[in-house]
Amino acid sequence: MGTLRFADLQTRPTEVLDLTSLTRDEFRQLVPPFETAFQVHMAAWRLDGLPRTARRYTTYENCPLP
């Protein structure tokens, strides 16, 4: 399966509903608080669940989250 991006699904609202059980507008409202919580979590923890000790987390330009 390829990368799934919300921008690609905006023209296909039934697929958003099938994947998330949320309407497109409901999902859009959840993105900002989720992104904030994700950034806070990633500042302290790595993806493998260990505490972040060496490098700080940065969101890459081509990150699929935005």
Biopython code that builds the backbone (N, CA, C, O; Angstrom):
import numpy as np
from Bio.PDB.StructureBuilder import StructureBuilder

atoms = [
    (1, "MET", "N", (0.844, -1.177, 0.000)),
    (1, "MET", "CA", (0.000, 0.000, 0.000)),
    (1, "MET", "C", (0.890, 1.241, 0.000)),
    (1, "MET", "O", (1.889, 1.286, 0.719)),
    (2, "GLY", "N", (0.542, 2.231, -0.787)),
    (2, "GLY", "CA", (1.313, 3.456, -0.874)),
    (2, "GLY", "C", (1.021, 4.387, 0.288)),
    (2, "GLY", "O", (0.255, 4.056, 1.193)),
    (3, "THR", "N", (1.634, 5.539, 0.247)),
    (3, "THR", "CA", (1.434, 6.528, 1.293)),
    (3, "THR", "C", (0.024, 7.100, 1.203)),
    (3, "THR", "O", (-0.431, 7.477, 0.123)),
    (4, "LEU", "N", (-0.649, 7.163, 2.314)),
    (4, "LEU", "CA", (-1.998, 7.701, 2.378)),
    (4, "LEU", "C", (-1.924, 9.127, 2.902)),
    (4, "LEU", "O", (-1.418, 9.369, 3.998)),
    (5, "ARG", "N", (-2.423, 10.055, 2.127)),
    (5, "ARG", "CA", (-2.407, 11.466, 2.520)),
    (5, "ARG", "C", (-3.828, 12.006, 2.521)),
    (5, "ARG", "O", (-4.623, 11.709, 1.630)),
    (6, "PHE", "N", (-4.131, 12.802, 3.533)),
    (6, "PHE", "CA", (-5.470, 13.371, 3.638)),
    (6, "PHE", "C", (-5.776, 14.266, 2.444)),
    (6, "PHE", "O", (-6.921, 14.332, 1.996)),
    (7, "ALA", "N", (-4.770, 14.950, 1.929)),
    (7, "ALA", "CA", (-4.991, 15.825, 0.770)),
    (7, "ALA", "C", (-5.540, 15.036, -0.413)),
    (7, "ALA", "O", (-6.351, 15.552, -1.182)),
    (8, "ASP", "N", (-5.101, 13.788, -0.560)),
    (8, "ASP", "CA", (-5.590, 12.949, -1.656)),
    (8, "ASP", "C", (-7.026, 12.494, -1.423)),
    (8, "ASP", "O", (-7.761, 12.254, -2.381)),
    (9, "LEU", "N", (-7.432, 12.372, -0.168)),
    (9, "LEU", "CA", (-8.764, 11.872, 0.156)),
    (9, "LEU", "C", (-9.833, 12.954, 0.206)),
    (9, "LEU", "O", (-11.016, 12.640, 0.331)),
    (10, "GLN", "N", (-9.448, 14.202, 0.111)),
    (10, "GLN", "CA", (-10.437, 15.282, 0.219)),
    (10, "GLN", "C", (-11.462, 15.234, -0.897)),
    (10, "GLN", "O", (-12.588, 15.701, -0.729)),
    (11, "THR", "N", (-11.084, 14.680, -2.019)),
    (11, "THR", "CA", (-12.032, 14.585, -3.131)),
    (11, "THR", "C", (-12.831, 13.288, -3.078)),
    (11, "THR", "O", (-13.715, 13.074, -3.908)),
    (12, "ARG", "N", (-12.529, 12.414, -2.105)),
    (12, "ARG", "CA", (-13.220, 11.134, -1.971)),
    (12, "ARG", "C", (-13.710, 10.960, -0.539)),
    (12, "ARG", "O", (-13.128, 10.181, 0.216)),
    (13, "PRO", "N", (-14.771, 11.672, -0.150)),
    (13, "PRO", "CA", (-15.211, 11.670, 1.247)),
    (13, "PRO", "C", (-15.663, 10.302, 1.748)),
    (13, "PRO", "O", (-15.554, 10.032, 2.944)),
    (14, "THR", "N", (-16.163, 9.434, 0.877)),
    (14, "THR", "CA", (-16.600, 8.123, 1.357)),
    (14, "THR", "C", (-15.414, 7.272, 1.800)),
    (14, "THR", "O", (-15.567, 6.431, 2.686)),
    (15, "GLU", "N", (-14.248, 7.465, 1.215)),
    (15, "GLU", "CA", (-13.068, 6.713, 1.637)),
    (15, "GLU", "C", (-12.603, 7.158, 3.022)),
    (15, "GLU", "O", (-12.155, 6.334, 3.819)),
    (16, "VAL", "N", (-12.707, 8.467, 3.316)),
    (16, "VAL", "CA", (-12.372, 8.957, 4.662)),
    (16, "VAL", "C", (-13.318, 8.319, 5.673)),
    (16, "VAL", "O", (-12.894, 7.875, 6.740)),
    (17, "LEU", "N", (-14.583, 8.279, 5.335)),
    (17, "LEU", "CA", (-15.590, 7.680, 6.222)),
    (17, "LEU", "C", (-15.318, 6.185, 6.411)),
    (17, "LEU", "O", (-15.415, 5.680, 7.530)),
    (18, "ASP", "N", (-14.979, 5.479, 5.340)),
    (18, "ASP", "CA", (-14.685, 4.043, 5.438)),
    (18, "ASP", "C", (-13.458, 3.776, 6.302)),
    (18, "ASP", "O", (-13.450, 2.819, 7.077)),
    (19, "LEU", "N", (-12.427, 4.601, 6.183)),
    (19, "LEU", "CA", (-11.176, 4.373, 6.905)),
    (19, "LEU", "C", (-11.242, 4.790, 8.368)),
    (19, "LEU", "O", (-10.598, 4.171, 9.215)),
    (20, "THR", "N", (-12.007, 5.826, 8.677)),
    (20, "THR", "CA", (-11.957, 6.403, 10.014)),
    (20, "THR", "C", (-13.286, 6.410, 10.768)),
    (20, "THR", "O", (-13.301, 6.664, 11.973)),
    (21, "SER", "N", (-14.383, 6.141, 10.099)),
    (21, "SER", "CA", (-15.735, 6.255, 10.657)),
    (21, "SER", "C", (-16.067, 7.697, 11.016)),
    (21, "SER", "O", (-16.971, 7.953, 11.811)),
    (22, "LEU", "N", (-15.335, 8.635, 10.429)),
    (22, "LEU", "CA", (-15.574, 10.061, 10.637)),
    (22, "LEU", "C", (-15.851, 10.722, 9.289)),
    (22, "LEU", "O", (-15.335, 10.307, 8.252)),
    (23, "THR", "N", (-16.679, 11.761, 9.338)),
    (23, "THR", "CA", (-16.863, 12.530, 8.115)),
    (23, "THR", "C", (-15.601, 13.336, 7.854)),
    (23, "THR", "O", (-14.738, 13.461, 8.723)),
    (24, "ARG", "N", (-15.505, 13.873, 6.667)),
    (24, "ARG", "CA", (-14.329, 14.660, 6.299)),
    (24, "ARG", "C", (-14.163, 15.850, 7.236)),
    (24, "ARG", "O", (-13.044, 16.156, 7.646)),
    (25, "ASP", "N", (-15.253, 16.523, 7.579)),
    (25, "ASP", "CA", (-15.180, 17.687, 8.465)),
    (25, "ASP", "C", (-14.796, 17.285, 9.893)),
    (25, "ASP", "O", (-14.021, 17.984, 10.545)),
    (26, "GLU", "N", (-15.332, 16.168, 10.377)),
    (26, "GLU", "CA", (-14.968, 15.689, 11.715)),
    (26, "GLU", "C", (-13.489, 15.332, 11.771)),
    (26, "GLU", "O", (-12.807, 15.640, 12.749)),
    (27, "PHE", "N", (-12.998, 14.685, 10.727)),
    (27, "PHE", "CA", (-11.586, 14.316, 10.683)),
    (27, "PHE", "C", (-10.715, 15.555, 10.625)),
    (27, "PHE", "O", (-9.684, 15.623, 11.294)),
    (28, "ARG", "N", (-11.118, 16.531, 9.835)),
    (28, "ARG", "CA", (-10.355, 17.775, 9.701)),
    (28, "ARG", "C", (-10.244, 18.499, 11.043)),
    (28, "ARG", "O", (-9.225, 19.134, 11.317)),
    (29, "GLN", "N", (-11.277, 18.413, 11.881)),
    (29, "GLN", "CA", (-11.239, 19.045, 13.201)),
    (29, "GLN", "C", (-10.274, 18.338, 14.150)),
    (29, "GLN", "O", (-9.752, 18.961, 15.075)),
    (30, "LEU", "N", (-10.033, 17.053, 13.934)),
    (30, "LEU", "CA", (-9.143, 16.292, 14.809)),
    (30, "LEU", "C", (-7.670, 16.459, 14.467)),
    (30, "LEU", "O", (-6.812, 16.187, 15.307)),
    (31, "VAL", "N", (-7.360, 16.897, 13.258)),
    (31, "VAL", "CA", (-5.964, 16.966, 12.823)),
    (31, "VAL", "C", (-5.133, 17.933, 13.678)),
    (31, "VAL", "O", (-4.075, 17.516, 14.150)),
    (32, "PRO", "N", (-5.527, 19.187, 13.912)),
    (32, "PRO", "CA", (-4.682, 20.093, 14.703)),
    (32, "PRO", "C", (-4.393, 19.605, 16.132)),
    (32, "PRO", "O", (-3.235, 19.651, 16.548)),
    (33, "PRO", "N", (-5.397, 19.136, 16.907)),
    (33, "PRO", "CA", (-5.052, 18.652, 18.249)),
    (33, "PRO", "C", (-4.171, 17.399, 18.206)),
    (33, "PRO", "O", (-3.298, 17.224, 19.056)),
    (34, "PHE", "N", (-4.400, 16.529, 17.220)),
    (34, "PHE", "CA", (-3.556, 15.344, 17.099)),
    (34, "PHE", "C", (-2.123, 15.736, 16.782)),
    (34, "PHE", "O", (-1.185, 15.193, 17.367)),
    (35, "GLU", "N", (-1.947, 16.669, 15.865)),
    (35, "GLU", "CA", (-0.593, 17.089, 15.492)),
    (35, "GLU", "C", (0.129, 17.714, 16.684)),
    (35, "GLU", "O", (1.319, 17.468, 16.879)),
    (36, "THR", "N", (-0.574, 18.517, 17.481)),
    (36, "THR", "CA", (0.025, 19.122, 18.663)),
    (36, "THR", "C", (0.447, 18.049, 19.662)),
    (36, "THR", "O", (1.560, 18.088, 20.187)),
    (37, "ALA", "N", (-0.438, 17.095, 19.924)),
    (37, "ALA", "CA", (-0.112, 16.014, 20.858)),
    (37, "ALA", "C", (1.045, 15.168, 20.335)),
    (37, "ALA", "O", (1.895, 14.732, 21.111)),
    (38, "PHE", "N", (1.081, 14.936, 19.036)),
    (38, "PHE", "CA", (2.164, 14.157, 18.431)),
    (38, "PHE", "C", (3.500, 14.880, 18.595)),
    (38, "PHE", "O", (4.503, 14.255, 18.938)),
    (39, "GLN", "N", (3.519, 16.184, 18.354)),
    (39, "GLN", "CA", (4.754, 16.961, 18.495)),
    (39, "GLN", "C", (5.254, 16.942, 19.943)),
    (39, "GLN", "O", (6.455, 16.809, 20.180)),
    (40, "VAL", "N", (4.345, 17.075, 20.906)),
    (40, "VAL", "CA", (4.723, 17.047, 22.319)),
    (40, "VAL", "C", (5.300, 15.677, 22.676)),
    (40, "VAL", "O", (6.325, 15.587, 23.352)),
    (41, "HIS", "N", (4.643, 14.621, 22.222)),
    (41, "HIS", "CA", (5.126, 13.271, 22.510)),
    (41, "HIS", "C", (6.492, 13.030, 21.882)),
    (41, "HIS", "O", (7.381, 12.472, 22.525)),
    (42, "MET", "N", (6.664, 13.447, 20.626)),
    (42, "MET", "CA", (7.914, 13.193, 19.915)),
    (42, "MET", "C", (9.071, 14.020, 20.471)),
    (42, "MET", "O", (10.232, 13.673, 20.255)),
    (43, "ALA", "N", (8.776, 15.097, 21.175)),
    (43, "ALA", "CA", (9.843, 15.885, 21.788)),
    (43, "ALA", "C", (10.526, 15.100, 22.911)),
    (43, "ALA", "O", (11.700, 15.329, 23.205)),
    (44, "ALA", "N", (9.797, 14.180, 23.534)),
    (44, "ALA", "CA", (10.349, 13.429, 24.662)),
    (44, "ALA", "C", (10.647, 11.963, 24.335)),
    (44, "ALA", "O", (11.479, 11.341, 24.995)),
    (45, "TRP", "N", (9.976, 11.409, 23.324)),
    (45, "TRP", "CA", (10.087, 9.976, 23.045)),
    (45, "TRP", "C", (10.408, 9.707, 21.586)),
    (45, "TRP", "O", (10.009, 10.468, 20.705)),
    (46, "ARG", "N", (11.134, 8.614, 21.332)),
    (46, "ARG", "CA", (11.417, 8.177, 19.969)),
    (46, "ARG", "C", (10.299, 7.264, 19.487)),
    (46, "ARG", "O", (9.461, 6.842, 20.284)),
    (47, "LEU", "N", (10.273, 6.951, 18.182)),
    (47, "LEU", "CA", (9.234, 6.078, 17.640)),
    (47, "LEU", "C", (9.313, 4.663, 18.190)),
    (47, "LEU", "O", (8.302, 3.961, 18.218)),
    (48, "ASP", "N", (10.496, 4.224, 18.630)),
    (48, "ASP", "CA", (10.620, 2.880, 19.171)),
    (48, "ASP", "C", (10.239, 2.812, 20.652)),
    (48, "ASP", "O", (10.377, 1.756, 21.271)),
    (49, "GLY", "N", (9.761, 3.919, 21.232)),
    (49, "GLY", "CA", (9.270, 3.929, 22.603)),
    (49, "GLY", "C", (10.308, 4.253, 23.656)),
    (49, "GLY", "O", (9.992, 4.283, 24.846)),
    (50, "LEU", "N", (11.524, 4.493, 23.247)),
    (50, "LEU", "CA", (12.571, 4.847, 24.199)),
    (50, "LEU", "C", (12.632, 6.363, 24.380)),
    (50, "LEU", "O", (12.230, 7.107, 23.486)),
    (51, "PRO", "N", (13.127, 6.825, 25.516)),
    (51, "PRO", "CA", (13.236, 8.273, 25.722)),
    (51, "PRO", "C", (14.208, 8.891, 24.712)),
    (51, "PRO", "O", (15.213, 8.284, 24.342)),
    (52, "ARG", "N", (13.892, 10.078, 24.287)),
    (52, "ARG", "CA", (14.754, 10.797, 23.352)),
    (52, "ARG", "C", (15.913, 11.397, 24.153)),
    (52, "ARG", "O", (15.690, 12.163, 25.091)),
    (53, "THR", "N", (17.163, 11.045, 23.777)),
    (53, "THR", "CA", (18.321, 11.508, 24.538)),
    (53, "THR", "C", (19.318, 12.280, 23.678)),
    (53, "THR", "O", (19.978, 13.187, 24.184)),
    (54, "ALA", "N", (19.445, 11.951, 22.409)),
    (54, "ALA", "CA", (20.505, 12.556, 21.607)),
    (54, "ALA", "C", (19.988, 13.662, 20.693)),
    (54, "ALA", "O", (20.316, 14.833, 20.882)),
    (55, "ARG", "N", (19.203, 13.300, 19.732)),
    (55, "ARG", "CA", (18.724, 14.275, 18.752)),
    (55, "ARG", "C", (17.304, 14.702, 19.073)),
    (55, "ARG", "O", (16.499, 13.911, 19.565)),
    (56, "ARG", "N", (17.007, 15.954, 18.792)),
    (56, "ARG", "CA", (15.628, 16.399, 18.972)),
    (56, "ARG", "C", (14.821, 16.038, 17.735)),
    (56, "ARG", "O", (15.379, 15.862, 16.652)),
    (57, "TYR", "N", (13.524, 15.928, 17.897)),
    (57, "TYR", "CA", (12.636, 15.574, 16.798)),
    (57, "TYR", "C", (12.403, 16.781, 15.905)),
    (57, "TYR", "O", (12.155, 17.882, 16.396)),
    (58, "THR", "N", (12.482, 16.580, 14.600)),
    (58, "THR", "CA", (12.125, 17.615, 13.632)),
    (58, "THR", "C", (11.210, 16.997, 12.591)),
    (58, "THR", "O", (11.407, 15.851, 12.189)),
    (59, "THR", "N", (10.220, 17.744, 12.156)),
    (59, "THR", "CA", (9.319, 17.289, 11.113)),
    (59, "THR", "C", (9.953, 17.621, 9.773)),
    (59, "THR", "O", (10.271, 18.776, 9.490)),
    (60, "TYR", "N", (10.132, 16.599, 8.958)),
    (60, "TYR", "CA", (10.754, 16.814, 7.655)),
    (60, "TYR", "C", (9.777, 17.512, 6.708)),
    (60, "TYR", "O", (8.563, 17.460, 6.905)),
    (61, "GLU", "N", (10.310, 18.148, 5.702)),
    (61, "GLU", "CA", (9.510, 18.899, 4.742)),
    (61, "GLU", "C", (8.495, 18.005, 4.022)),
    (61, "GLU", "O", (7.384, 18.447, 3.727)),
    (62, "ASN", "N", (8.866, 16.760, 3.740)),
    (62, "ASN", "CA", (7.972, 15.854, 3.015)),
    (62, "ASN", "C", (7.211, 14.897, 3.930)),
    (62, "ASN", "O", (6.768, 13.834, 3.494)),
    (63, "CYS", "N", (7.062, 15.274, 5.188)),
    (63, "CYS", "CA", (6.346, 14.450, 6.160)),
    (63, "CYS", "C", (4.883, 14.300, 5.748)),
    (63, "CYS", "O", (4.246, 15.287, 5.381)),
    (64, "PRO", "N", (4.336, 13.075, 5.802)),
    (64, "PRO", "CA", (2.935, 12.888, 5.396)),
    (64, "PRO", "C", (1.932, 13.406, 6.415)),
    (64, "PRO", "O", (0.753, 13.530, 6.085)),
    (65, "LEU", "N", (2.355, 13.716, 7.652)),
    (65, "LEU", "CA", (1.407, 14.167, 8.664)),
    (65, "LEU", "C", (0.704, 15.483, 8.306)),
    (65, "LEU", "O", (-0.520, 15.554, 8.407)),
    (66, "PRO", "N", (1.436, 16.527, 7.891)),
    (66, "PRO", "CA", (0.698, 17.747, 7.544)),
    (66, "PRO", "C", (-0.247, 17.512, 6.390)),
    (66, "PRO", "O", (-0.946, 18.433, 5.967)),
]
sb = StructureBuilder()
sb.init_structure("model")
sb.init_model(0)
sb.init_chain("A")
sb.init_seg("    ")
for serial, (resi, resn, name, xyz) in enumerate(atoms, 1):
    if name == "N":
        sb.init_residue(resn, " ", resi, " ")
    sb.init_atom(name, np.array(xyz, "f"), 0.0, 1.0, " ", f" {name:<3s}", serial, name[0])
structure = sb.get_structure()
